[in-house]
């Protein structure tokens, strides 16, 4: 007996679909339109969960994103479980066990009337809501498994049927297209962000600022771009291994100045120019420092350019953070290479500037010796001759004092000439000498020599604190030259200071009689000073200067030994 012809209502059905799902075709089309309406990946996954739950009448919906390395889930997006219930459940599924793990290993459609009766269903955490009916389908993007779409617990108390499965499979196909588009868009935006970050680093490095500040910019940009808990720059240490020279983190880490020992296998790989990616820094046996215990996934990429390894860039995520994707690893390596190239260019630029300064100092020293001293000496001879011919005792005494002053002046100029001709290799290691060197070098751009005073055993200050104190002194003198318009600067290094918490420390004070700090003026240098001090457990602050009525500025920088 022949079947009656389809009615007009059934005539609009999609070919091959039974009558009941055909009535749901408009709902399916609307769901497909909704799924493909955005480009941001996570919101796309949310829409897929929401629309699939509406389409099938499911109480719960979720998408498990399969990790790139396989064997688990890198992300889990869900609908139907409120925040309070999610907090009670605790951890999200990792895809290593139970039915979710089975679907990762064998991505095929699954339709279950009673979830608890399936032997693959186990491992539900405490406080997980009860679920009976279950439907799962894989989501493929360009032929590869992206994840699985899970639906559970029909709202009407029934079970999912073959019609639901057919609808969800069609929706999963559209979801694969939407996810593919979202991933392409996200990858393009991610590359753009990393390129912008590379430009920011290059600009900062070539702006002629302090080398330590430039490394801090690299750490901050790397942390921001990678979504890491910290950005860390390490350079080869004199005694071997790698030393932490810059840290960008919301929380104090205390790792600035720490050295990763050379016996670490990771150090050998990094210095050899190899990138190292760690799944969990806290449990990786290759991590030999206590600082790794607070971090999870980590990228360690060499700062290398043209075969030269300058150091290492480390971006760790917090414990339990998602692993870094292949795209993020590739972008981090490229960023590190660009940063290394910019560092080399900045180093070459600083070398040229340093050479120009040395050449200028040599010229000044020659002029002082060949012109100024010779003229002063000739003037002294003329005064001595006049003194001998004078018959007035007061005149003879006055001329004699003038000659003595000229002799002292000549000696001071000769000392200045020696200081100008002193090269870096001749620099003694003591902190006192390094402070004097900075003061003498600042005299050329300032047009006068700052006064100085030392209190206590300055040369007993530790190397790390001493290095940062010299950088702080250089920053303070540079600010005074560029912004203060000062005519007098007093530098005091006090190794007998006591910090606010009672610890012994060293205090640097740089006071001037300039114009002070204007409202709204740039304060990046002052922030750098404070960051340096705080990284060592100290502090930095501003006060009134030594000009009339407290005019000018006093920069105070202090840190423990």
C-alpha positions, 0 to 999 in steps of 0.5 A, spaced: 500 500 500 502 506 497 504 512 503 500 518 502 503 524 499 506 529 504 502 534 507 504 542 505 507 542 513 511 536 512 513 538 505 518 543 508 522 538 511 529 537 509 530 531 505 532 525 509 529 527 516 523 524 519 517 528 520 518 529 527 525 532 527 523 536 520 518 540 525 524 542 528 528 544 522 527 552 523 529 551 531 535 547 528 537 553 523 536 558 528 541 554 532 546 554 527 545 561 525 546 563 533 552 558 533 556 562 527 554 569 529 561 571 533 568 570 532 571 570 540 572 563 541 570 562 548 563 566 547 562 561 541 563 555 545 558 558 550 553 559 545 554 552 542 552 549 549 546 554 550 543 552 543 545 545 543 541 545 550 535 549 547 535 544 541 534 538 545 531 540 552 537 538 556 538 540 563 546 540 562 551 542 556 558 542 556 564 542 551 571 539 553 576 541 548 582 536 547 589 538 549 593 539 543 598 533 546 592 529 547 590 525 553 586 530 556 582 536 556 585 543 556 578 547 557 571 545 559 566 550 558 559 548 561 552 550 562 546 549 567 551 548 573 551 555 577 557 558 580 555 555 587 554 548 585 561 549 581 564 551 587 562 545 591 564 540 585 571 543 585 575 541 580 573 541 573 574 534 569 581 533 566 579 528 561 583 522 563 578 518 566 571 515 566 566 516 560 569 523 558 576 520 557 573 514 553 570 519 548 577 522 547 580 516 546 574 514 541 571 520 539 564 517 536 557 519 538 554 516 544 547 515 546 545 513 553 539 512 556 542 511 563 549 514 564 550 510 571 549 503 567 555 504 563 561 501 565 565 507 562 561 512 567 565 513 573 570 518 577 564 523 578 566 528 584 562 529 590 557 534 590 556 533 582 549 533 580 545 527 578 545 525 571 541 519 567 540 520 560 547 522 556 548 524 549 555 526 546 558 527 539 565 529 537 566 536 534 571 536 528 575 542 525 578 541 518 577 534 519 581 534 526 578 532 533 577 539 537 573 536 542 566 533 544 559 536 546 556 533 552 548 533 553 545 530 559 539 530 563 532 531 559 528 536 562 522 532 561 525 526 565 525 522 558 531 520 554 535 522 548 533 519 542 536 518 535 532 524 533 536 528 538 542 525 536 541 527 528 540 534 530 546 535 535 550 532 529 548 537 524 549 542 530 556 539 531 558 540 524 556 547 524 560 548 531 566 545 527 566 551 522 564 556 527 570 554 532 575 554 526 573 561 524 574 563 531 580 560 532 583 563 526 580 570 528 583 569 535 590 566 532 590 573 528 589 577 534 594 573 538 599 574 533 597 582 532 598 583 540 605 579 540 607 584 534 605 590 538 609 587 544 615 586 540 614 593 537 614 596 544 620 592 547 624 595 541 622 602 542 623 601 549 630 598 548 632 603 543 630 609 546 637 610 550 634 608 557 638 604 562 639 597 560 636 594 567 629 598 565 630 595 558 630 588 561 624 590 565 620 592 559 622 585 556 619 581 562 613 586 563 611 585 555 612 577 555 608 576 562 602 580 559 602 577 552 603 570 554 598 571 560 603 568 565 603 569 572 610 572 572 615 575 566 622 573 568 629 575 565 635 571 566 642 573 564 649 568 564 652 569 571 659 570 573 660 564 577 656 560 572 648 558 571 643 564 570 642 570 574 635 573 575 635 580 573 628 582 571 622 580 574 615 582 572 609 580 577 603 582 581 606 579 587 613 580 590 617 574 588 624 575 592 627 572 586 631 578 583 638 576 584 637 569 585 642 564 581 640 558 577 646 553 578 650 551 572 649 544 574 641 544 572 640 540 565 635 546 563 640 551 564 645 547 559 639 547 554 637 554 555 645 556 554 645 552 548 640 556 545 634 551 546 627 552 548 624 548 554 617 548 555 615 545 562 608 542 564 608 543 571 614 547 574 612 545 581 613 538 580 619 537 574 625 534 577 629 539 572 627 545 576 633 546 582 630 552 585 625 553 590 621 559 586 618 553 581 614 551 587 609 556 586 608 555 578 605 550 573 606 550 566 612 554 564 615 557 557 623 558 558 626 561 551 633 563 549 634 570 548 638 569 542 640 572 535 645 571 530 647 565 534 648 569 540 645 567 546 644 573 551 640 570 556 633 567 557 626 569 558 621 565 562 613 566 563 610 561 568 603 560 569 600 559 576 599 552 579 593 549 575 593 554 569 592 551 562 598 549 558 601 553 553 599 552 546 603 550 540 601 557 537 603 561 544 610 557 544 611 559 537 610 566 538 614 566 545 620 564 541 619 569 536 618 574 541 624 572 544 628 573 538 626 580 536 627 582 543 634 579 543 635 583 536 633 589 540 638 588 546 644 587 541 642 593 537 641 597 544 648 594 546 651 597 540 648 603 541 650 604 548 657 602 546 657 607 541 655 612 546 660 610 551 665 611 546 663 618 544 663 619 552 670 616 552 673 620 546 670 627 549 673 625 556 679 624 553 679 631 549 677 635 555 683 631 559 688 633 553 685 641 553 685 641 561 692 639 561 695 642 555 691 649 555 688 650 562 694 647 567 699 650 562 696 657 563 695 657 570 702 655 571 704 661 567 700 665 571 703 662 577 710 664 575 708 671 573 705 672 580 711 669 584 715 674 580 711 680 582 711 677 589 719 678 589 719 685 586 714 687 591 716 691 597 709 692 600 708 686 605 701 686 605 702 685 597 707 680 598 703 676 603 696 676 598 700 674 592 703 668 596 696 666 598 694 666 590 700 662 588 698 657 593 691 657 591 693 656 584 697 650 586 691 647 589 687 648 583 692 645 579 693 639 583 685 638 583 685 639 575 690 633 575 686 629 579 680 630 575 684 629 569 686 622 572 679 620 573 677 622 566 682 618 563 680 612 568 677 606 563 672 601 566 677 596 566 681 600 571 675 601 576 676 598 583 671 593 585 669 598 592 662 601 592 665 607 594 670 608 588 664 606 584 660 612 587 665 617 586 666 614 579 658 616 577 659 623 581 665 624 576 662 622 570 656 626 572 660 633 572 661 633 565 653 634 563 652 638 569 657 643 568 659 642 576 661 636 580 656 634 586 659 634 593 659 627 596 659 624 603 660 617 606 658 614 612 660 607 615 663 601 612 660 603 605 665 598 601 662 592 605 655 593 602 653 586 598 654 586 591 647 586 589 645 591 593 651 595 591 649 594 584 642 597 585 644 603 589 649 605 583 643 604 578 639 608 583 644 614 583 645 614 576 638 615 575 637 620 580 643 624 577 640 623 570 634 626 573 637 632 576 641 633 569 635 633 565 629 636 569 631 639 575 636 645 572 640 644 579 646 648 581 648 644 587 647 637 588 649 633 595 650 625 595 650 622 601 651 614 602 650 612 609 652 605 611 650 606 618 642 607 616 636 603 619 630 601 615 623 602 618 623 595 620 629 596 624 634 592 619 641 595 618 641 597 611 644 602 606 641 609 604 642 613 598 640 621 598 641 625 592 639 632 594 638 638 589 636 645 589 632 645 582 625 646 580 622 640 583 618 635 580 612 638 576 605 636 577 603 631 572 610 630 570 613 623 568 615 619 574 617 613 570 624 613 573 622 614 580 617 608 579 624 604 577 627 607 583 622 604 588 621 598 584 629 596 585 628 598 592 622 594 594 625 588 590 630 588 595 626 589 601 627 596 601 624 603 599 624 609 595 621 616 597 622 623 595 623 629 600 624 637 599 630 639 596 636 644 599 634 650 595 631 656 598 625 654 602 626 647 601 626 648 594 628 642 589 628 635 591 631 629 595 631 622 592 632 617 598 633 610 596 635 605 601 635 597 602 638 592 606 645 589 606 
